[in-house]
Amino acid sequence: MGAIEYRRGNALDLEAVIELYRASTLGARRPVEDRERMGAMLAQANLVVTAWEGELLVGVARSLSDFAYCTYLSDLAVRVSHQRRGIGRELIRRTREAGGAAQIILLAAPRAVDYYPRVGFTRHPAAYVLEGGVSP
Ligand SMILES: CC(C)(COP(=O)(O)OP(=O)(O)OC[C@H]1O[C@@H](n2cnc3c(N)ncnc32)[C@H](O)[C@@H]1OP(=O)(O)O)[C@@H](O)C(=O)NCCC(=O)NCCS
C-alpha cells in the first residue's frame, strides 16, 4: 500500500465522502441515503481531517470544535481495506492538535467501543444524549 497523506478542510467531494462512510461500515449508522443531510453535516463541520492514498479518500475525522474548550468528534471512519494501519490514530492526533486545549468528546459506535480506550480515551460515566427535535 502507498503512503498516506493527511489534509485538513471540508472542501471535499460529497459523493466520495459518502462512499468512504459506506466503505468503512460507518455508513450503516449515518444517514448516507439522505444526500442533503450528509451535505449539511460536511458543510457545517468546522474541523475535518482526511487521509488519502493518492487520490483515494481512505479516512475521515469529522468534528465540530470551538478550538478552546471542546471538540465533538462525530464521525471517525477508515476504509475497511485500510484499517489497523494507524490511520484512525493519526486522524485523532491531528484533530486533537488542531483543537488546542479543547477536549475531544464522542460517542463510540458499537464496533468501536473497545477502540477508543486503546487510543487514549477514558470512558465518561456521566454522558447524556438528547435526541434531535423535529421541525413542527
Ligand atoms: C474504528 C476505526 C476508525 C479505527 O481506525 P483504524 O485506522 O483501523 O485504527 P488504528 O489503526 O489507528 O488502530 C489503533 C489501535 O487500535 C486497535 N483497533 C483498531 N480497531 C479496533 C477496534 N474496532 N476495537 C479495538 N481495537 C481496535 C488497533 O489494533 C491498534 O492497536 P495497536 O495500537 O495495539 O496497534 C475503524 O476501524 C473504522 O472506521 N471502523 C468503522 C467505523 C466506526 O465504527 N467508526 C467509529 C465511529 S464512532
The ligand as an SDF file (V2000), in Angstrom:
LIG
                    3D

 48 50  0  0  0  0  0  0  0  0999 V2000
  -12.6750    2.4620   14.4650 C   0  0  0  0  0  0  0  0  0  0  0  0
  -11.7570    2.8510   13.2980 C   0  0  0  0  0  0  0  0  0  0  0  0
  -11.9310    4.3220   12.9620 C   0  0  0  0  0  0  0  0  0  0  0  0
  -10.3020    2.5560   13.7000 C   0  0  0  0  0  0  0  0  0  0  0  0
   -9.4390    3.0200   12.6830 O   0  0  0  0  0  0  0  0  0  0  0  0
   -8.0810    2.2650   12.3280 P   0  0  0  0  0  0  0  0  0  0  0  0
   -7.3080    3.1250   11.4130 O   0  0  0  0  0  0  0  0  0  0  0  0
   -8.4020    0.8810   11.8650 O   0  0  0  0  0  0  0  0  0  0  0  0
   -7.3950    2.1510   13.7670 O   0  0  0  0  0  0  0  0  0  0  0  0
   -5.8290    2.2550   14.1030 P   0  0  0  0  0  0  0  0  0  0  0  0
   -5.0500    1.5170   13.0660 O   0  0  0  0  0  0  0  0  0  0  0  0
   -5.4890    3.6590   14.3930 O   0  0  0  0  0  0  0  0  0  0  0  0
   -5.7990    1.4020   15.4620 O   0  0  0  0  0  0  0  0  0  0  0  0
   -5.1130    1.8160   16.6340 C   0  0  0  0  0  0  0  0  0  0  0  0
   -5.1190    0.6550   17.6090 C   0  0  0  0  0  0  0  0  0  0  0  0
   -6.4510    0.2410   17.9150 O   0  0  0  0  0  0  0  0  0  0  0  0
   -6.6660   -1.1300   17.5530 C   0  0  0  0  0  0  0  0  0  0  0  0
   -8.0070   -1.2380   16.9760 N   0  0  0  0  0  0  0  0  0  0  0  0
   -8.4000   -0.8760   15.7460 C   0  0  0  0  0  0  0  0  0  0  0  0
   -9.7330   -1.0630   15.5960 N   0  0  0  0  0  0  0  0  0  0  0  0
  -10.1810   -1.5520   16.7730 C   0  0  0  0  0  0  0  0  0  0  0  0
  -11.4700   -1.9480   17.2450 C   0  0  0  0  0  0  0  0  0  0  0  0
  -12.5610   -1.8540   16.4710 N   0  0  0  0  0  0  0  0  0  0  0  0
  -11.5700   -2.3890   18.5070 N   0  0  0  0  0  0  0  0  0  0  0  0
  -10.4830   -2.4640   19.3080 C   0  0  0  0  0  0  0  0  0  0  0  0
   -9.2340   -2.1020   18.9190 N   0  0  0  0  0  0  0  0  0  0  0  0
   -9.0810   -1.6620   17.6550 C   0  0  0  0  0  0  0  0  0  0  0  0
   -5.5780   -1.4250   16.5330 C   0  0  0  0  0  0  0  0  0  0  0  0
   -5.2700   -2.8020   16.5050 O   0  0  0  0  0  0  0  0  0  0  0  0
   -4.4480   -0.5920   17.0600 C   0  0  0  0  0  0  0  0  0  0  0  0
   -3.8280   -1.2310   18.1440 O   0  0  0  0  0  0  0  0  0  0  0  0
   -2.2400   -1.1090   18.4460 P   0  0  0  0  0  0  0  0  0  0  0  0
   -2.0340    0.3260   18.8630 O   0  0  0  0  0  0  0  0  0  0  0  0
   -2.0170   -2.0830   19.5270 O   0  0  0  0  0  0  0  0  0  0  0  0
   -1.5620   -1.4280   17.1610 O   0  0  0  0  0  0  0  0  0  0  0  0
  -12.0530    1.9990   12.0380 C   0  0  0  0  0  0  0  0  0  0  0  0
  -11.9670    0.6330   12.4010 O   0  0  0  0  0  0  0  0  0  0  0  0
  -13.4230    2.2420   11.4490 C   0  0  0  0  0  0  0  0  0  0  0  0
  -13.5820    3.1160   10.5970 O   0  0  0  0  0  0  0  0  0  0  0  0
  -14.4270    1.4610   11.8750 N   0  0  0  0  0  0  0  0  0  0  0  0
  -15.7720    1.5310   11.3160 C   0  0  0  0  0  0  0  0  0  0  0  0
  -16.4540    2.8250   11.6030 C   0  0  0  0  0  0  0  0  0  0  0  0
  -16.5740    3.1040   13.0700 C   0  0  0  0  0  0  0  0  0  0  0  0
  -17.0680    2.2910   13.8430 O   0  0  0  0  0  0  0  0  0  0  0  0
  -16.1200    4.2990   13.4280 N   0  0  0  0  0  0  0  0  0  0  0  0
  -16.2160    4.7850   14.7800 C   0  0  0  0  0  0  0  0  0  0  0  0
  -17.4180    5.6540   14.8610 C   0  0  0  0  0  0  0  0  0  0  0  0
  -17.5750    6.3530   16.4620 S   0  0  0  0  0  0  0  0  0  0  0  0
  1  2  1  0
  2  3  1  0
  2  4  1  0
  2 36  1  0
  4  5  1  0
  5  6  1  0
  6  7  2  0
  6  8  1  0
  6  9  1  0
  9 10  1  0
 10 11  2  0
 10 12  1  0
 10 13  1  0
 13 14  1  0
 14 15  1  0
 15 16  1  0
 15 30  1  0
 16 17  1  0
 17 18  1  0
 17 28  1  0
 18 19  1  0
 18 27  1  0
 19 20  2  0
 20 21  1  0
 21 22  1  0
 21 27  2  0
 22 23  1  0
 22 24  2  0
 24 25  1  0
 25 26  2  0
 26 27  1  0
 28 29  1  0
 28 30  1  0
 30 31  1  0
 31 32  1  0
 32 33  2  0
 32 34  1  0
 32 35  1  0
 36 37  1  0
 36 38  1  0
 38 39  2  0
 38 40  1  0
 40 41  1  0
 41 42  1  0
 42 43  1  0
 43 44  2  0
 43 45  1  0
 45 46  1  0
 46 47  1  0
 47 48  1  0
M  END
$$$$
